Amino acid sequence: MRNIGVLLIGVILLLGGCKKEIEQLVIPGTTATCGCAKAQFDKHPAEKGETLQVSIEMSPKESGFFSETITVKCNTDKPIKLTIRGQVL
């Protein structure tokens, strides 16, 4: 196995566009479709107009195309699904 590097991706979540009326956006956890994607996220609640940041670290084990889904569990109508696609040369 060879080290092909790490890709860091940042995502900002903003409270809004949710059918359910919520006062604060809270992220209790995340899941990923594989072990090569690790997410870190703000642990504090966000009030209306504030943001929470989710950082995703991709460490693909081999070259080629990849498509990974990170599910951000939060107190909204549905979890937020982030899909990361790319190619490692």
N, C-alpha and C positions, 0 to 999 in steps of 0.2 A: 504494500500500500504506500502511496506517495502523498505528501502533503500538498494540496492544491490551493490552500489559502482559506480565508474566512471572509464572508461578505456581511457587512452590517447594514441593516435597513431600519429606518426610523419611521414610525407612524404616529400621527397625532389624532386622538379621538376627541370630538367636540359633542357636548350634550345638545341634542336637537334632532328634529326629524323623526322622533319616536312617537308612536301613537299613544303609548302608555305615559301618563303624567308622572314624572319622577322629579324629585327635588335635587338629587345628587346622582352622579354617575359613579358607580363603584365597579371595579374589576376584581373579583375574587380569585380568578385563575385563568390559565390558558392551556391549550393542548395543541399538539402538532402531529402531523401524519407520519413523521419519522423522527429518529433521534438526532438527525443532522440539523434540525431547526430548534433553537432555544430562544424563548421570549422572556424579556424582563419588562416590567411595567410599573407605573406609579401605583403605590399602595394606598394613597390617600384619596378620599372622595373628591370629586370635582363638582362645584356648584354650577348653576346655569351660567353659560358664557365662559367658563373655565375649560381647560383642556387636560387630558391625561396623555402621557406618552407611552407607547409600546415600542421597544427596541427588539429587533429580531436578528439573531446571529445565525447565519447559514454556514455550515461546515461540510460541504459535500465530500463524500469519501472517494468518489471517482469522477472522471471526466464524462462529458455528455450532457444531454438535456435533463432538466429536473423541473418538477412542479410539486410544490408543497403547500399544504393548507394549514394555517394556524387559526384556531378557533379561540376568540377572545370571549370568555364568559363574563357577562355583565348583567346588571339589573334592568335591561331593556326588553322589548318584546321578544327579540330573538338574539342569539349570540351573533357576534360580528365575525365573519369569515374573511380572512386575508389570504389570498393566493399569491404565491411567489413563484414565478417561472423564470428560468434562465438557462444558460449553457455554460458549462465549464470546459474550457479548451485545454 
